[in-house]
Amino acid sequence: MTTSEQPSPTPGPVRPIALITGVGRSIGIGAGIARRLAASGWDVAFTYWTPYDRRMDWGAEPGAAEAIAKELAEAGARTAAIEADLSGPDAPTRIFDEAEQRLGGTVTALVLSHAESVDSGLLDTTVEAFDRHFAVNSRASWLLIREYGLRFRSAPGTATGRIVALTSDHTVGNLPYGASKGALDRITLAAAHELAHLGVTANVVNPGPVDTGWMNDELRETLVRGTPLGRLGTPQDTAHLVEFLCSPEGQWVNGQLLKSNGGAAS
């Protein structure tokens, strides 16, 4: 695990801390969420894993973590960029340790935006790929939520803790991704009940069709035609919903799987 340092802004009112996973590219959903939370008063720790982006079609974005951290600092947030391989079972504890040490407090909101996502179906998925998807998308998410639950404490009678996980309803041609995201849903929804005594809410968000560099022209056109608003989703669309769920006004929304997809046909 390596880190990226950014100077802290001038001390001011205490800001809550959000930990966001999967913030490796400037056009990604995770980066959009990080920007929105920083602008609305949160300090932000985030994780990224460059080797994953490097082996995907879109490729790695050199300097992305540093650039994102700089943007967040300019919005007034203290930041901690943490490079971490979430396929390792010890990563969640080290991530929380580093986030708390560098930002000087307990994480209030945990946003799970990371993913292992390699297209393959029932007949061509390898055991190695299947296991890696479940290690990153399911096991790491469970361990991050568990670590959060072991550390977070809310004032009695309040619900200030937040867990938000991003999911997908992909199935056909996306066996390991879709199956592991389905497991993530169940883990997160269990947290809404099992962590309620800590003052924590937990929800799952399906962002729908958001093009962050993985769509080709044919798919893009098909999805636009199937969406009533006649456009694709943006990272900002997802970020606004996550911001609401993390706010005091969002505390009554709990244990839900929310589709934020513009009414896209499934």
BATIZA-857897 format. One record per residue (C-alpha): residue in three letters; x, y, z; residue number from 1. Coordinates in pm, whole numbers. Layout:
<atoms>
[atom 'ALA'; [X; Y; Z]; NUM];
...
</atoms>
This chain:
<atoms>
[atom 'MET'; [0; 0; 0]; 1];
[atom 'THR'; [130; 342; -93]; 2];
[atom 'THR'; [-3; 689; -22]; 3];
[atom 'SER'; [-37; 1024; -186]; 4];
[atom 'GLU'; [11; 1332; 29]; 5];
[atom 'GLN'; [-168; 1665; -8]; 6];
[atom 'PRO'; [-122; 1965; 222]; 7];
[atom 'SER'; [-409; 2014; 465]; 8];
[atom 'PRO'; [-620; 2329; 439]; 9];
[atom 'THR'; [-624; 2589; 716]; 10];
[atom 'PRO'; [-784; 2442; 1031]; 11];
[atom 'GLY'; [-1153; 2528; 1070]; 12];
[atom 'PRO'; [-1471; 2362; 1196]; 13];
[atom 'VAL'; [-1444; 1987; 1245]; 14];
[atom 'ARG'; [-1560; 1807; 931]; 15];
[atom 'PRO'; [-1686; 1447; 929]; 16];
[atom 'ILE'; [-1470; 1193; 748]; 17];
[atom 'ALA'; [-1581; 988; 450]; 18];
[atom 'LEU'; [-1388; 686; 324]; 19];
[atom 'ILE'; [-1456; 616; -43]; 20];
[atom 'THR'; [-1316; 315; -226]; 21];
[atom 'GLY'; [-1250; 293; -599]; 22];
[atom 'VAL'; [-1139; 649; -675]; 23];
[atom 'GLY'; [-875; 571; -933]; 24];
[atom 'ARG'; [-982; 778; -1233]; 25];
[atom 'SER'; [-1087; 1141; -1260]; 26];
[atom 'ILE'; [-1397; 1056; -1471]; 27];
[atom 'GLY'; [-1510; 771; -1244]; 28];
[atom 'ILE'; [-1815; 756; -1019]; 29];
[atom 'GLY'; [-1595; 735; -710]; 30];
[atom 'ALA'; [-1420; 1060; -801]; 31];
[atom 'GLY'; [-1756; 1228; -860]; 32];
[atom 'ILE'; [-1873; 1121; -515]; 33];
[atom 'ALA'; [-1549; 1238; -355]; 34];
[atom 'ARG'; [-1583; 1584; -514]; 35];
[atom 'ARG'; [-1946; 1617; -406]; 36];
[atom 'LEU'; [-1881; 1517; -45]; 37];
[atom 'ALA'; [-1575; 1743; -21]; 38];
[atom 'ALA'; [-1783; 2035; -149]; 39];
[atom 'SER'; [-2058; 1965; 105]; 40];
[atom 'GLY'; [-1829; 1967; 408]; 41];
[atom 'TRP'; [-1663; 1628; 437]; 42];
[atom 'ASP'; [-1297; 1537; 472]; 43];
[atom 'VAL'; [-1222; 1251; 236]; 44];
[atom 'ALA'; [-997; 946; 243]; 45];
[atom 'PHE'; [-1009; 741; -74]; 46];
[atom 'THR'; [-856; 426; -214]; 47];
[atom 'TYR'; [-737; 341; -564]; 48];
[atom 'TRP'; [-552; 53; -727]; 49];
[atom 'THR'; [-354; 144; -1039]; 50];
[atom 'PRO'; [-273; -215; -1152]; 51];
[atom 'TYR'; [-646; -281; -1199]; 52];
[atom 'ASP'; [-694; 18; -1428]; 53];
[atom 'ARG'; [-375; -70; -1613]; 54];
[atom 'ARG'; [-509; -411; -1719]; 55];
[atom 'MET'; [-851; -278; -1822]; 56];
[atom 'ASP'; [-929; -141; -2169]; 57];
[atom 'TRP'; [-936; 219; -2047]; 58];
[atom 'GLY'; [-586; 195; -1898]; 59];
[atom 'ALA'; [-434; 371; -1600]; 60];
[atom 'GLU'; [-457; 748; -1566]; 61];
[atom 'PRO'; [-114; 873; -1454]; 62];
[atom 'GLY'; [-131; 1115; -1165]; 63];
[atom 'ALA'; [-507; 1076; -1118]; 64];
[atom 'ALA'; [-497; 1018; -742]; 65];
[atom 'GLU'; [-277; 1321; -686]; 66];
[atom 'ALA'; [-496; 1539; -908]; 67];
[atom 'ILE'; [-817; 1427; -736]; 68];
[atom 'ALA'; [-665; 1484; -393]; 69];
[atom 'LYS'; [-564; 1834; -499]; 70];
[atom 'GLU'; [-918; 1910; -617]; 71];
[atom 'LEU'; [-1063; 1793; -285]; 72];
[atom 'ALA'; [-814; 2003; -89]; 73];
[atom 'GLU'; [-906; 2308; -296]; 74];
[atom 'ALA'; [-1269; 2246; -193]; 75];
[atom 'GLY'; [-1161; 2269; 171]; 76];
[atom 'ALA'; [-1124; 1901; 253]; 77];
[atom 'ARG'; [-839; 1728; 424]; 78];
[atom 'THR'; [-754; 1431; 207]; 79];
[atom 'ALA'; [-579; 1095; 223]; 80];
[atom 'ALA'; [-524; 902; -100]; 81];
[atom 'ILE'; [-440; 539; -26]; 82];
[atom 'GLU'; [-336; 289; -292]; 83];
[atom 'ALA'; [-459; -53; -183]; 84];
[atom 'ASP'; [-516; -395; -337]; 85];
[atom 'LEU'; [-857; -494; -200]; 86];
[atom 'SER'; [-811; -857; -302]; 87];
[atom 'GLY'; [-598; -902; 12]; 88];
[atom 'PRO'; [-795; -978; 332]; 89];
[atom 'ASP'; [-572; -754; 545]; 90];
[atom 'ALA'; [-629; -443; 330]; 91];
[atom 'PRO'; [-945; -309; 504]; 92];
[atom 'THR'; [-782; -285; 846]; 93];
[atom 'ARG'; [-476; -109; 704]; 94];
[atom 'ILE'; [-695; 132; 507]; 95];
[atom 'PHE'; [-894; 233; 814]; 96];
[atom 'ASP'; [-577; 265; 1021]; 97];
[atom 'GLU'; [-421; 497; 768]; 98];
[atom 'ALA'; [-734; 702; 706]; 99];
[atom 'GLU'; [-784; 762; 1077]; 100];
[atom 'GLN'; [-418; 836; 1141]; 101];
[atom 'ARG'; [-384; 1084; 855]; 102];
[atom 'LEU'; [-718; 1259; 903]; 103];
[atom 'GLY'; [-723; 1244; 1281]; 104];
[atom 'GLY'; [-1066; 1101; 1346]; 105];
[atom 'THR'; [-1315; 818; 1302]; 106];
[atom 'VAL'; [-1471; 748; 965]; 107];
[atom 'THR'; [-1837; 855; 964]; 108];
[atom 'ALA'; [-1939; 753; 610]; 109];
[atom 'LEU'; [-1816; 448; 419]; 110];
[atom 'VAL'; [-1888; 455; 43]; 111];
[atom 'LEU'; [-1804; 138; -149]; 112];
[atom 'SER'; [-1740; 238; -510]; 113];
[atom 'HIS'; [-1467; -11; -601]; 114];
[atom 'ALA'; [-1513; -306; -834]; 115];
[atom 'GLU'; [-1341; -588; -1012]; 116];
[atom 'SER'; [-1524; -599; -1347]; 117];
[atom 'VAL'; [-1417; -825; -1631]; 118];
[atom 'ASP'; [-1680; -933; -1884]; 119];
[atom 'SER'; [-1728; -1310; -1906]; 120];
[atom 'GLY'; [-2019; -1550; -1903]; 121];
[atom 'LEU'; [-2115; -1888; -1762]; 122];
[atom 'LEU'; [-1901; -2087; -2004]; 123];
[atom 'ASP'; [-1585; -1879; -2027]; 124];
[atom 'THR'; [-1535; -1744; -1673]; 125];
[atom 'THR'; [-1225; -1893; -1513]; 126];
[atom 'VAL'; [-1207; -2003; -1152]; 127];
[atom 'GLU'; [-933; -1747; -1096]; 128];
[atom 'ALA'; [-1150; -1462; -1229]; 129];
[atom 'PHE'; [-1454; -1579; -1032]; 130];
[atom 'ASP'; [-1255; -1591; -709]; 131];
[atom 'ARG'; [-1095; -1252; -771]; 132];
[atom 'HIS'; [-1435; -1088; -832]; 133];
[atom 'PHE'; [-1572; -1226; -507]; 134];
[atom 'ALA'; [-1256; -1133; -317]; 135];
[atom 'VAL'; [-1276; -770; -429]; 136];
[atom 'ASN'; [-1647; -704; -473]; 137];
[atom 'SER'; [-1787; -918; -192]; 138];
[atom 'ARG'; [-1527; -1019; 65]; 139];
[atom 'ALA'; [-1347; -684; 73]; 140];
[atom 'SER'; [-1680; -504; 105]; 141];
[atom 'TRP'; [-1781; -726; 397]; 142];
[atom 'LEU'; [-1445; -672; 567]; 143];
[atom 'LEU'; [-1462; -295; 513]; 144];
[atom 'ILE'; [-1813; -286; 659]; 145];
[atom 'ARG'; [-1704; -506; 948]; 146];
[atom 'GLU'; [-1405; -283; 1020]; 147];
[atom 'TYR'; [-1630; 21; 1007]; 148];
[atom 'GLY'; [-1874; -142; 1250]; 149];
[atom 'LEU'; [-1596; -230; 1493]; 150];
[atom 'ARG'; [-1474; 131; 1503]; 151];
[atom 'PHE'; [-1774; 360; 1461]; 152];
[atom 'ARG'; [-1964; 499; 1756]; 153];
[atom 'SER'; [-2252; 747; 1735]; 154];
[atom 'ALA'; [-2399; 958; 2012]; 155];
[atom 'PRO'; [-2689; 775; 2185]; 156];
[atom 'GLY'; [-3019; 819; 2005]; 157];
[atom 'THR'; [-2866; 952; 1685]; 158];
[atom 'ALA'; [-2815; 799; 1341]; 159];
[atom 'THR'; [-2506; 965; 1202]; 160];
[atom 'GLY'; [-2314; 671; 1057]; 161];
[atom 'ARG'; [-2356; 597; 687]; 162];
[atom 'ILE'; [-2275; 305; 459]; 163];
[atom 'VAL'; [-2350; 333; 87]; 164];
[atom 'ALA'; [-2251; 60; -160]; 165];
[atom 'LEU'; [-2270; 87; -538]; 166];
[atom 'THR'; [-2409; -217; -715]; 167];
[atom 'SER'; [-2516; -338; -1058]; 168];
[atom 'ASP'; [-2790; -556; -1204]; 169];
[atom 'HIS'; [-2568; -698; -1480]; 170];
[atom 'THR'; [-2602; -1072; -1524]; 171];
[atom 'VAL'; [-2583; -1196; -1884]; 172];
[atom 'GLY'; [-2222; -1200; -2000]; 173];
[atom 'ASN'; [-2117; -1060; -1663]; 174];
[atom 'LEU'; [-2135; -1369; -1443]; 175];
[atom 'PRO'; [-1861; -1303; -1184]; 176];
[atom 'TYR'; [-1929; -930; -1167]; 177];
[atom 'GLY'; [-2305; -961; -1136]; 178];
[atom 'ALA'; [-2294; -1251; -891]; 179];
[atom 'SER'; [-2041; -1080; -664]; 180];
[atom 'LYS'; [-2239; -755; -673]; 181];
[atom 'GLY'; [-2547; -951; -572]; 182];
[atom 'ALA'; [-2357; -1076; -268]; 183];
[atom 'LEU'; [-2251; -717; -193]; 184];
[atom 'ASP'; [-2618; -615; -187]; 185];
[atom 'ARG'; [-2703; -873; 79]; 186];
[atom 'ILE'; [-2401; -784; 292]; 187];
[atom 'THR'; [-2490; -414; 287]; 188];
[atom 'LEU'; [-2858; -467; 359]; 189];
[atom 'ALA'; [-2765; -690; 653]; 190];
[atom 'ALA'; [-2560; -401; 791]; 191];
[atom 'ALA'; [-2872; -182; 802]; 192];
[atom 'HIS'; [-3007; -413; 1071]; 193];
[atom 'GLU'; [-2698; -550; 1241]; 194];
[atom 'LEU'; [-2534; -209; 1284]; 195];
[atom 'ALA'; [-2851; -16; 1371]; 196];
[atom 'HIS'; [-2756; -11; 1740]; 197];
[atom 'LEU'; [-2448; 192; 1646]; 198];
[atom 'GLY'; [-2655; 464; 1479]; 199];
[atom 'VAL'; [-2565; 351; 1126]; 200];
[atom 'THR'; [-2779; 341; 814]; 201];
[atom 'ALA'; [-2681; 128; 514]; 202];
[atom 'ASN'; [-2813; 144; 159]; 203];
[atom 'VAL'; [-2727; 13; -186]; 204];
[atom 'VAL'; [-2736; 234; -496]; 205];
[atom 'ASN'; [-2759; 108; -855]; 206];
[atom 'PRO'; [-2633; 400; -1069]; 207];
[atom 'GLY'; [-2765; 258; -1394]; 208];
[atom 'PRO'; [-2587; 328; -1725]; 209];
[atom 'VAL'; [-2299; 563; -1648]; 210];
[atom 'ASP'; [-2030; 583; -1914]; 211];
[atom 'THR'; [-1693; 619; -1747]; 212];
[atom 'GLY'; [-1496; 500; -2046]; 213];
[atom 'TRP'; [-1611; 139; -2075]; 214];
[atom 'MET'; [-1889; 176; -2335]; 215];
[atom 'ASN'; [-1853; 150; -2712]; 216];
[atom 'ASP'; [-2062; 364; -2949]; 217];
[atom 'GLU'; [-2317; 90; -3021]; 218];
[atom 'LEU'; [-2384; 20; -2652]; 219];
[atom 'ARG'; [-2400; 391; -2574]; 220];
[atom 'GLU'; [-2662; 452; -2842]; 221];
[atom 'THR'; [-2868; 150; -2732]; 222];
[atom 'LEU'; [-2873; 263; -2371]; 223];
[atom 'VAL'; [-2962; 621; -2458]; 224];
[atom 'ARG'; [-3262; 497; -2661]; 225];
[atom 'GLY'; [-3377; 290; -2363]; 226];
[atom 'THR'; [-3367; 579; -2117]; 227];
[atom 'PRO'; [-3671; 814; -2094]; 228];
[atom 'LEU'; [-3450; 1121; -2041]; 229];
[atom 'GLY'; [-3258; 1040; -2358]; 230];
[atom 'ARG'; [-2914; 1049; -2201]; 231];
[atom 'LEU'; [-2672; 840; -2000]; 232];
[atom 'GLY'; [-2613; 886; -1631]; 233];
[atom 'THR'; [-2318; 1085; -1502]; 234];
[atom 'PRO'; [-2099; 1045; -1195]; 235];
[atom 'GLN'; [-2262; 1363; -1065]; 236];
[atom 'ASP'; [-2607; 1200; -1078]; 237];
[atom 'THR'; [-2486; 924; -849]; 238];
[atom 'ALA'; [-2292; 1165; -630]; 239];
[atom 'HIS'; [-2600; 1377; -555]; 240];
[atom 'LEU'; [-2789; 1071; -428]; 241];
[atom 'VAL'; [-2494; 953; -218]; 242];
[atom 'GLU'; [-2460; 1304; -74]; 243];
[atom 'PHE'; [-2826; 1297; 31]; 244];
[atom 'LEU'; [-2797; 952; 187]; 245];
[atom 'CYS'; [-2494; 1069; 387]; 246];
[atom 'SER'; [-2669; 1385; 507]; 247];
[atom 'PRO'; [-2883; 1423; 820]; 248];
[atom 'GLU'; [-3186; 1455; 591]; 249];
[atom 'GLY'; [-3116; 1108; 452]; 250];
[atom 'GLN'; [-3125; 919; 780]; 251];
[atom 'TRP'; [-3479; 782; 730]; 252];
[atom 'VAL'; [-3369; 598; 415]; 253];
[atom 'ASN'; [-3225; 271; 540]; 254];
[atom 'GLY'; [-3190; -86; 421]; 255];
[atom 'GLN'; [-3286; 1; 65]; 256];
[atom 'LEU'; [-3164; -86; -284]; 257];
[atom 'LEU'; [-3218; 236; -479]; 258];
[atom 'LYS'; [-3215; 258; -858]; 259];
[atom 'SER'; [-3077; 593; -971]; 260];
[atom 'ASN'; [-3091; 517; -1341]; 261];
[atom 'GLY'; [-3313; 774; -1512]; 262];
[atom 'GLY'; [-3580; 511; -1567]; 263];
[atom 'ALA'; [-3359; 304; -1797]; 264];
[atom 'ALA'; [-3528; -7; -1931]; 265];
[atom 'SER'; [-3382; -322; -1779]; 266];
</atoms>
